[in-house]
Amino acid sequence: ITRLKYAASRIIDCPHETPSYSDDGEFLVIRTADLTSGRLDLSSAYRVDEDEYRNRIRREPLLSADIVYGREGERWGFAGLVPQSPTVCLGQRMMQVRAVNHWVPAFLMWQLNSSSVYKQGAVDTVGATSPHVNVDTIINYWLSEPPLPEQHAIAAFLDRETTAMHLMVTKIETAMQRLQEYRTALISAAVTGKIDVRGTVE
């Protein structure tokens, strides 16, 4: 058993100001909206130009395999791994965690998504209209620290299983969208007389 501050070489809170977004900016900003449990989706990420990017990383740049963690808002408590590309920076309400050498970043990321860690952060959010977890609470999260081979095995298992579930959800969502499109087309064809529905209901 250990605390997060001993599992990380760097724990950085984001700059506490709203980024100046740019539609044609080269750099992406990670927000709580881009995170779900263990998954970072940058398909709808906001952008900033180079000056704003440098302002956002003035404390520390985000590196590949760093962990981003949402600590404020209704979607607090989600963590994800930073990919090798594209180049990203922290948005508001986000924190950055860099694992020490004897921790597997993916394992640490999954542990930050666990219910046991979420319950530790929840002590700061009870009754709050705008929930946020204090940095001091986060850096003192209690974590389990299995041997390195076991960390690798657990992280690999969770990556594999959650990827399979994500693919299944994506297929279901695609099927639902196609059914909705078919329903709309069918209604349109019926009301415009392209199909004869007389006598189908008795």
Secondary structure, DSSP 8 states (H G I E B T S, - for coil): -EEHHHHEEEEEE--SS-----TT-SEEEE-GGGEETTEE--TT-EEE-HHHHHHHTSS----TT-EEEE-BSTTTT-EEE--SSS-EEE-TTEEEEEE-TTS-HHHHHHHHTSHHHHHHHHTTTTT-SS-B--HHHHHT-EE----HHHHHHHHHHHHHHHHHHHHHHHHHHHHHHHHHHHHHHHHHHHHTTSS--TTS--
